[in-house]
Structures are given as C-alpha cells and as structure tokens.
Amino acid sequence: MRMGAEFVHLHVHSQYSMLDGALKVKDLVKRVALANMKAVALTDHGNMFGAITFYKQAKEAGIKPILGCELNVTAFGHAHHLPLLATSAQGYKNLVWLVSRGHTSPDPGGLGNPCIALEELKGRSEGLIALTGCMGGLVAQHILEQGPGA
C-alpha cells in the first residue's frame, strides 16, 4: 500500500476559486488517482460550479468525491472562512441552500458577497461537517487576533 492510500485532502480549491486555486477539476482527479488516494474533497470558495463535473469524474476514476464549499460567514463582527463538507444527500441540499443564500441574501455587514451570517447555519447543519483548519477560519482568526490563551 502506498502512503497516499490513507491520506485524504479535505480542503482543495480548483480553478473555480478565483485567486485561491488554479487546478482544473480533471487534473485534481488525475493527481488523486496517481497518488492512490481513495477520496478527495472539493471546497471551492463561495461556489460549487465544479461540483457536478468533479463528482462524475471522481466516480469514474474510482475515487470517493466529497462535495463541499468554503463559505464566508460573519461572526463576532468579522468575516471568516468556513469550509463545509456534505456527508449525505441532506447535507448536500443544505450546502447548496447555504451557498445560494450567500449569493442572494443581503450582505451581512457589507463584507462582500457571497457571505452569510453564522446564525444562518441553524436548521441547515444536518449532514454537514465544518472544518476549522483554514487560516481565514473562525478558530485561526480568533487565535491570531486574541492570542492562544483567549
């Protein structure tokens, strides 16, 4: 077994993440297959434009596609990144709703769309896993702003 077989990238941006990623979805799937990885998550910033292509190509390559998105959320007066992963059909529906909401709702705090208030996750979190590893995320930003003991 190759080392990559047990490792799964859970926060990957593609060409659909402006200024955050340049990797084409088809190349992502090829690289994951070459590394003998069993799964990978696509978490483009603020959109899911590549989700269907990614899902189909990953399935065809025998790779488990994990659908996600990195949302901008406002909390405690600041905007933060919040990568979300869908773990079920309900999670996917909730994720699509949240991403759509970010593009269609009034911008909380004037921070630039797509953005939602953290409170909008209430009632829409079933089937979703939130990641805290993003440097622009709630946990990392709190530590950077307040210090590790806060």
Disulfide bonds with the S-S distance in Angstrom:
none
